[in-house]
Every structure is written in C-alpha cells, then in structure tokens.
Amino acid sequence: MIHLRRLQKLYKMGSSVVRALDGVDLTIGAGEFVSLTGASGSGKSTMMHIIGCLDRPTSGEYLLDGAAVSKMNDRQLAVVRNRQIGFVFQTFNLINRTSAVDNVAVPLIYGRKSSTKKASMAALERVGLANRASHKPSELSGGERQRVAIARAIVNDPKLILADEPTGNLDSHTGEQIMAIFHKLHAAGTTVIIVTHEMDVAAQAKRMIRMRDGKIVTDEILDEQRRSALQAEAYIAPQPVASPT
C-alpha cells in the first residue's frame, strides 16, 4: 500500500542542512498495524506528514496504492487526504463551537457530500459515542474528544489511519480505551500507523519501526513474547539514585 524509496526531507538552517529524512526506504502493506517511534527529532513526525500528504519530500518517491503521490499537485493531494486517509492528532483538533456529530461531518463537507448526518452518526456509533452526538467538545472528557476525532477520521471509510501521539494527552486507562478502538479498526481491515514516543503504546502494534536521525534503525514484527517484553520494559519504574556516602 505504501512504498517509500530513497525519501529525503531537507531543511536549511542558516548555512547548515538538517536531514529530517535521510534516504528512507519503507514498504507497508494494506491492513498492517504499524507503530513509528523514536526520540524527538528522529524524523517520525516528518515521515507521518509525508505519508499523510501534509508535506512533500525534497527528493525520492512515494507511492500510495500505486499512485505517485510525490508527483501530485496540491489539489490532487487534498483529494487523497480527504478520501483515502484519516488523521487523529494528540490535541484532537475539534471545532469548539460545533457539536460532536457536526465535527465528525467535516471531512464529508469538504468532500462535498450532500448527506452527512447518517454517516456521522454511524461513525460515532463505531467509537461508542452516539449518545454524545449533540455535545460540544467543551462538554466532553479528553477520552470522549479523542473518540470524536477518531470518528471524524473514519467517517469517509479511509484505507489508512494516521494517528500522531493519540494517547499523549490522556491518562493510562483512557489511553487503553482509545488503543482498543485502533485494534478494532485494524481487525476490520484498516491500515493503522501510530506515531508515538510511548513504548507501551508502540508495542501494541504488530510491527514497530524505530527512527533516529532521519533513518530507520530497526523494523521488526512483534510476536506476543516480544510485545510483552517491551511493555514490561516500559512499565519498569526508574531506580532511585543512591546518595553519596
């Protein structure tokens, strides 16, 4: 589904050049559940922005379902974003003055769909929030707002969901509930890519890609044993530093 070849993203900082992506090769098949992780500045967010058609590479090739995305114009990219990709962000990005169901309808309105209410309600039902359809974001908890954001992401039935730190603003219990929704979407056949620095979240994917300095440093399929080991590692409390004697 996703093919990146020799992908580069360069930024000029004065007289120096920052290689946010430095010759990345990557293939992600349809229906995969992938986590993309790494420290701040590793290139994972840049990668997500390019895969999501929110940014363009400096050089290299990006194919999405066989289409050369890296060669598309702005209008073509907007159509791809609207019809094929659903986005979920850490800060929800909801319209505060608008109800949950109307927030979910935004991609349908941009796509010039004539009827939005039925599809928006169906998306809210999929995330267990149909009973809060008339509530505005200020009347919802953080977890509920993220569910609205997920409903908005799936209302057009996209083939690909991109989630950027989707549990970053949530407590651990609510984060688990949000991750359960992503697992259901994956089980239904949607390709899910989660960008996160939280190892317990990254380890829930079927495949984990780690980045450093604009390059992929590891790319592994996670079996149950490996997943359990990573999650246990994430929950180990730091040891106190012994005071000098």
C-alpha positions in Angstrom: 0.0 0.0 0.0 2.8 2.4 1.0 6.1 2.5 -0.8 8.8 5.0 0.1 12.1 4.9 -1.9 15.2 6.9 -1.1 13.0 9.5 0.6 14.7 12.7 1.7 13.4 15.8 3.5 15.9 18.6 4.0 15.6 21.8 5.8 18.1 24.7 5.5 19.0 26.2 8.9 21.3 29.1 8.1 24.4 27.7 6.5 23.7 24.1 7.5 21.2 21.5 6.2 19.1 19.4 8.5 18.2 15.9 7.1 14.8 15.3 8.7 14.6 12.2 6.5 17.8 10.8 5.1 17.2 8.3 2.3 14.3 6.3 3.8 13.1 3.0 2.1 9.9 1.6 3.5 7.0 -0.6 2.5 3.8 -1.0 4.5 1.2 -3.5 3.2 -2.6 -3.0 3.3 -4.1 -3.9 6.6 -0.9 -3.6 8.7 -0.8 -2.2 12.2 2.5 -0.3 12.5 4.0 1.9 15.2 6.6 4.5 14.3 8.7 5.6 17.3 11.9 7.4 18.1 13.2 10.3 20.2 12.2 13.9 19.4 13.9 15.0 16.2 14.2 11.4 14.9 12.1 12.1 11.9 9.0 10.2 12.8 6.6 13.2 12.6 8.2 14.3 9.3 7.6 10.8 8.0 3.9 10.9 9.1 3.4 14.3 7.5 4.7 13.0 4.1 2.8 9.7 4.3 -0.3 11.7 5.1 0.2 14.1 2.2 0.6 17.0 4.5 4.1 17.7 3.3 6.3 16.9 0.3 9.6 15.2 0.2 12.7 17.0 -1.0 13.5 14.0 -3.1 12.7 10.4 -3.5 9.5 8.5 -4.4 6.2 7.9 -2.5 3.6 5.6 -3.9 0.2 5.2 -2.3 -1.8 2.3 -3.7 0.4 2.5 -6.8 -0.2 6.3 -7.3 2.9 8.5 -7.4 1.9 10.9 -4.5 5.2 12.7 -4.6 4.3 14.0 -8.1 0.8 15.2 -7.3 -0.3 18.8 -7.2 -1.9 20.5 -4.2 -5.5 19.8 -5.4 -4.7 16.1 -6.0 -3.1 15.8 -2.6 -6.2 17.3 -1.0 -8.4 14.7 -2.6 -6.1 11.9 -1.4 -6.2 13.3 2.1 -10.0 13.6 2.1 -10.8 10.2 0.6 -8.0 7.8 1.5 -6.5 9.0 4.8 -8.0 9.6 8.2 -6.0 11.7 10.7 -6.0 11.5 14.5 -4.0 14.1 16.5 -2.8 14.4 20.1 -4.7 17.7 20.6 -7.9 16.4 18.9 -8.2 19.5 16.6 -12.0 19.8 17.1 -14.1 22.8 16.4 -15.1 24.0 19.8 -18.4 25.8 18.9 -19.7 22.8 17.0 -21.4 19.6 18.2 -19.7 16.2 18.1 -21.8 15.0 15.1 -21.0 18.1 13.2 -17.3 17.8 13.9 -17.4 14.3 12.5 -19.1 15.6 9.4 -16.3 17.9 8.5 -14.5 15.6 6.0 -17.8 14.8 4.3 -18.5 18.5 3.9 -15.0 19.1 2.4 -15.7 16.1 0.1 -19.0 17.9 -0.9 -21.2 15.0 0.2 -24.9 16.1 0.2 -25.9 13.9 3.2 -23.7 13.9 6.3 -25.9 13.2 9.4 -26.4 9.4 8.8 -22.7 8.7 8.1 -21.5 10.9 11.0 -23.8 9.1 13.5 -22.6 5.8 12.2 -19.0 6.8 12.8 -19.9 7.9 16.3 -21.6 4.6 17.0 -18.4 2.8 15.9 -16.5 4.5 18.7 -19.2 4.2 21.2 -20.2 7.8 21.4 -23.6 8.1 19.6 -25.2 9.2 22.9 -23.0 12.3 23.0 -23.6 13.4 19.4 -25.2 16.8 20.3 -22.5 17.7 22.9 -19.8 20.3 22.1 -16.1 19.5 22.8 -16.1 21.6 26.0 -18.8 19.3 27.3 -16.8 16.1 26.7 -13.9 14.5 28.5 -10.5 14.1 26.9 -11.2 10.5 26.0 -14.5 11.4 24.5 -13.0 14.2 22.5 -10.4 11.7 21.1 -13.2 9.3 20.2 -14.9 12.2 18.3 -11.6 12.8 16.5 -11.4 9.1 15.6 -15.0 9.1 14.3 -14.1 12.1 12.2 -11.1 10.2 10.8 -13.1 7.1 9.8 -16.3 8.8 8.5 -15.1 8.5 4.9 -14.1 4.9 5.4 -10.4 5.6 4.6 -8.0 2.8 3.8 -5.3 4.4 6.0 -5.5 5.9 9.6 -2.6 8.0 10.8 -2.5 8.7 14.5 0.0 11.2 15.9 0.5 10.6 19.7 -3.2 9.7 20.1 -2.8 8.9 23.8 -0.4 11.7 24.7 -3.0 13.9 26.4 -4.8 11.1 28.1 -4.4 9.1 31.4 -3.4 5.5 31.1 -6.8 4.0 31.5 -8.4 6.3 28.8 -5.4 5.6 26.6 -6.1 1.9 26.7 -9.7 2.5 25.7 -8.5 4.6 22.7 -6.0 1.9 21.7 -8.8 -0.7 21.8 -10.6 1.3 19.1 -7.5 1.3 16.9 -7.3 -2.5 17.4 -10.9 -2.9 16.2 -10.2 -0.7 13.2 -7.2 -2.8 12.3 -9.2 -6.0 12.8 -11.8 -4.6 10.3 -9.0 -4.3 7.7 -7.9 -0.7 8.0 -4.2 0.1 7.8 -3.2 1.8 11.0 0.0 3.8 11.6 0.6 5.2 15.1 3.4 7.7 15.7 4.3 7.7 19.4 7.2 8.0 21.8 5.5 5.8 24.4 6.9 2.3 24.3 3.8 0.7 25.9 1.7 2.1 23.0 4.2 1.3 20.3 4.5 -2.3 21.5 0.7 -2.8 20.9 1.3 -2.7 17.1 2.0 -5.8 15.0 5.1 -4.1 13.6 7.4 -1.5 15.2 9.7 0.9 13.3 12.3 2.9 15.2 13.9 6.0 13.8 17.0 8.0 14.6 18.5 11.0 12.8 16.1 10.7 9.9 16.8 7.0 9.3 15.1 3.7 10.1 17.3 1.9 12.6 15.1 -1.1 13.4 12.0 -2.6 11.7 10.6 -5.6 13.5 7.5 -7.8 13.6 6.3 -8.1 17.1 5.1 -11.5 18.3 3.4 -11.9 21.7 6.7 -12.6 23.6 8.5 -9.6 22.2 5.4 -7.4 22.7 5.1 -8.5 26.4 8.8 -7.8 26.9 8.6 -4.3 25.5 5.5 -3.5 27.5 7.1 -4.8 30.7 10.2 -2.7 30.0 8.0 0.4 29.6 6.4 -0.1 33.0 9.6 -0.6 34.9 10.0 2.4 37.3 13.3 4.2 37.3 15.6 3.2 40.1 16.4 6.0 42.7 19.9 7.4 42.6 21.9 6.4 45.6 23.0 9.4 47.7 26.8 9.8 48.1 28.2 8.4 51.3 
